Amino acid sequence: MTSPWLQPKKSTAADLWPVWVILGCLVIVVVYLLTRPSSSDITKGDIGVPDETTETKPDPNKPPPKPRDPGPGRPLDGISLAVGWSIRISAETPMVDEVGGDVKSPEAKKVPAGSIIKILSSQWVGRTRWYNVEVTDNKGEDLGKGWMRSMNLDGQTLKKAD
């Protein structure tokens, strides 16, 4: 008579769960290895998000993107305004004296809706574009110069005033 320990046992799917777990882990590892970026992509800077605490500098070998003019009377977006354009804003917008200033501070000037801003220059601070502007109200009176954050212009109906 043979010992019950030496007799072959019929395996069921429930008995093979360790094998299925190991196979699942192997599939995950293979998919990860096939889809991850190569180390050369990481060193080239082709992927990833820029650090918000540092100022991004444009690549001197690459020309800056040209702002797209959607045509007369069509709304613009706040991130793609060009130097020299005059824009009519549709909502009260904060303006500060220094690029990167606190637009929520009491010192920030409130430019009224309907005013015209002339883009003098633009600068990136982190992932935010700032515009150096010259402002006139809807009556033509000069309201001064300052900096406006593109995020405060987004969501407005911006139209060229030229």
Secondary structure, 3 states (H helix, E strand, C coil): CCCCCCCCCCCCHHHHHHHHHHHHHHHHHHHHHHHCCCHHHHHHCCCCCCCCCCCCCCCCCCCCCCCCCCCCCCCECCCCCCCCCEEECCCCEEEECCCCCCCCCCCCEEECCCCEEEEEEEEEECCEEEEEEEEECCCCCEEEEEEEEHHHHCCCCEEECC
